[in-house]
Amino acid sequence: ENGLLTGSITCNPNSPVAAEAEYAMEAVVGPEFVTGSTRMKSGTAQKLMLNMLSTSIMIRMGRVKGNRMVNMQLTNAKLWDRGTRMIMGSTDLSYDDAHALLEKYGSVKEALAAYNAEK
């Protein structure tokens, strides 16, 4: 009604919400082992579907290079270390040189783009 794209993720085939959505994802997992519990098969299936969907979106947006999320936010020491190692894995730089490049550009994506432009 407002022109918004709609989607749904359900574990019930032919559910009313899926009928209303433009993009309906249905994971038919069968009944739960414990009747009334939706946190087991259904919850797990929906989480996996959301993970696959968000991963696909990140790839399409160019935030992934190979199998690496290069457009991540460097918010703590662990992520700075991970970013440095990503640069090392894509270049011939030492840890210290990769870290210096990352500090200069502030993001893995920008650091790799600058490195490749200089080659």
C-alpha positions in Angstrom: 0.0 0.0 0.0 2.9 2.4 0.6 5.1 1.0 -2.2 7.4 -0.8 0.2 9.1 -4.1 -0.8 7.8 -6.9 1.5 9.2 -10.3 2.4 8.6 -13.0 4.9 10.3 -16.0 6.5 8.0 -18.7 7.8 8.1 -22.4 8.6 4.4 -22.9 7.8 3.7 -23.7 4.1 1.1 -21.4 2.5 0.8 -19.1 5.6 -1.2 -15.9 5.4 1.9 -13.7 5.8 3.6 -15.5 3.0 0.6 -14.9 0.7 0.8 -11.1 1.4 4.6 -10.8 0.9 6.2 -10.1 -2.4 9.1 -12.4 -1.5 8.2 -15.3 0.7 10.7 -17.7 2.1 9.3 -20.9 3.5 11.4 -23.5 5.3 9.3 -26.6 5.7 10.9 -28.3 8.7 8.0 -30.4 9.9 6.7 -30.5 13.5 8.9 -29.7 16.4 10.2 -32.6 18.6 8.7 -30.8 21.6 5.2 -29.7 20.6 4.6 -26.0 21.1 8.3 -25.1 21.1 9.3 -22.9 18.2 12.9 -22.3 19.2 14.2 -25.6 18.0 13.8 -26.5 14.3 11.8 -23.5 13.2 13.9 -20.9 15.0 17.1 -22.5 13.8 15.8 -22.7 10.2 14.7 -19.0 10.2 18.1 -17.9 11.7 19.9 -19.8 8.9 17.7 -18.3 6.3 18.4 -14.8 7.7 22.1 -15.5 7.7 22.1 -16.6 4.1 20.0 -13.6 3.0 22.2 -11.1 4.8 25.4 -12.7 3.5 24.0 -12.6 0.0 23.2 -8.9 0.4 26.6 -8.1 1.7 28.2 -9.9 -1.3 26.0 -8.0 -3.8 26.8 -4.7 -2.1 30.5 -5.3 -2.6 31.4 -5.6 1.0 33.0 -9.0 0.5 36.2 -9.9 -1.3 36.6 -13.6 -1.9 35.4 -15.1 1.3 36.4 -12.1 3.5 34.1 -9.3 4.9 36.4 -6.4 3.9 34.0 -3.6 4.7 33.8 -4.3 8.5 33.9 -1.7 11.2 37.2 -1.6 13.1 35.8 -1.0 16.6 38.2 -3.0 18.8 41.7 -4.4 18.9 40.5 -7.9 17.8 38.9 -6.4 14.7 42.0 -4.3 13.9 44.1 -7.5 14.2 41.6 -9.4 11.9 41.7 -6.5 9.4 45.5 -6.5 9.4 45.6 -10.2 8.8 43.1 -9.8 5.9 45.4 -7.3 4.3 48.4 -9.7 4.8 46.4 -12.5 3.2 45.7 -10.4 0.1 49.1 -8.8 -0.2 52.8 -9.6 0.4 53.0 -7.2 3.3 54.3 -8.0 6.8 52.1 -7.6 9.8 53.6 -4.2 10.7 53.3 -2.9 7.1 49.7 -4.2 6.7 48.8 -2.6 10.1 50.3 0.7 9.1 48.4 0.6 5.8 45.2 -0.1 7.7 45.9 2.8 10.1 46.5 5.1 7.2 43.2 4.3 5.3 41.0 3.3 8.3 39.3 0.4 6.5 40.4 -2.9 5.0 38.5 -2.2 1.7 40.2 1.2 1.3 43.6 -0.1 2.3 43.4 -2.9 -0.3 42.2 -0.5 -3.0 45.2 1.8 -2.3 47.7 -1.1 -2.2 46.4 -2.5 -5.5 46.4 1.0 -7.1 50.1 1.5 -6.2 51.1 -1.9 -7.8 
